């Protein structure tokens, strides 16, 4: 209980609640339409790769994410551990709405979920399998992609209402593990993140992954620290070329 409280407090400090006047993207109860829910899943199936950004400074965040977008990413994820995350998320959504799909990760509870939806998040990512957050999202037609480590967790996430399941952290075997699990449990739509790099993203997709998330290999922290955002854009171009070769994903409906 103490750990959960500490984690929740840290997330709330990173992502303060927006006031009622600053909710341009959500209704009071945060419910989305079924069409919106389906459109989010269709975009994941079409694009199949998400840029997942963590930066230690607020200043670097919008520059790094813009570089990934310039390099070809059409799905992006901000994370609550980034300073001023909600403001950067909201600004990105306003700038790229209708072109780039914007989500938020490191969601640890339903309060975090409310805050990021108010800021403009179009989907939610959790680092671990949190049934309360999954069910809160499912009841509101919000796509939730929960972190799972084992086949059991992947199935439980699916049963609680998660249409995509994030494989995190990485597992031994990588693409072969995904192939084995997706073959045995074909109703799953697995989204690996940790362990996916600029060269093997397509291999994951060709072995059963529905989509992939790119974190450190895309957002090279040395390049960010040096202000070399052109390198981030080049990384994005390389990985998106590999992803496009895999083609779109046939959604599980």
Rosetta blueprint (number, residue, H / E / L):
1 X L
2 X H
3 X H
4 X H
5 X H
6 X H
7 X H
8 X H
9 X H
10 X H
11 X H
12 X H
13 X H
14 X H
15 X L
16 X L
17 X L
18 X L
19 X L
20 X H
21 X H
22 X H
23 X L
24 X L
25 X L
26 X L
27 X L
28 X L
29 X L
30 X L
31 X L
32 X L
33 X L
34 X H
35 X H
36 X H
37 X H
38 X H
39 X H
40 X H
41 X H
42 X H
43 X H
44 X H
45 X H
46 X H
47 X H
48 X L
49 X E
50 X E
51 X E
52 X E
53 X L
54 X L
55 X L
56 X L
57 X L
58 X H
59 X H
60 X H
61 X H
62 X H
63 X H
64 X H
65 X H
66 X H
67 X H
68 X H
69 X H
70 X H
71 X L
72 X L
73 X L
74 X L
75 X E
76 X E
77 X E
78 X E
79 X E
80 X L
81 X L
82 X L
83 X L
84 X L
85 X H
86 X H
87 X H
88 X H
89 X H
90 X H
91 X H
92 X H
93 X H
94 X H
95 X H
96 X H
97 X L
98 X L
99 X L
100 X L
101 X E
102 X E
103 X E
104 X E
105 X E
106 X L
107 X L
108 X L
109 X L
110 X H
111 X H
112 X H
113 X H
114 X H
115 X H
116 X H
117 X H
118 X H
119 X H
120 X L
121 X L
122 X L
123 X E
124 X E
125 X E
126 X E
127 X L
128 X L
129 X L
130 X L
131 X H
132 X H
133 X H
134 X H
135 X H
136 X H
137 X H
138 X H
139 X L
140 X L
141 X L
142 X L
143 X E
144 X E
145 X E
146 X E
147 X E
148 X E
149 X L
150 X L
151 X H
152 X H
153 X H
154 X H
155 X H
156 X H
157 X H
158 X H
159 X H
160 X H
161 X L
162 X L
163 X L
164 X E
165 X E
166 X E
167 X E
168 X L
169 X L
170 X L
171 X L
172 X L
173 X L
174 X L
175 X H
176 X H
177 X H
178 X H
179 X H
180 X H
181 X H
182 X H
183 X H
184 X H
185 X L
186 X L
187 X L
188 X L
189 X L
190 X E
191 X E
192 X E
193 X L
194 X L
195 X L
196 X L
197 X L
198 X L
199 X L
200 X L
201 X H
202 X H
203 X H
204 X H
205 X H
206 X H
207 X L
208 X L
209 X L
210 X L
211 X E
212 X E
213 X E
214 X E
215 X L
216 X L
217 X L
218 X L
219 X L
220 X L
221 X H
222 X H
223 X H
224 X H
225 X H
226 X L
227 X L
228 X L
229 X H
230 X H
231 X H
232 X H
233 X H
234 X H
235 X H
236 X H
237 X H
238 X H
239 X H
240 X H
241 X H
242 X H
243 X H
244 X H
245 X H
246 X H
247 X L
248 X L
249 X L
250 X L
251 X L
252 X L
253 X L
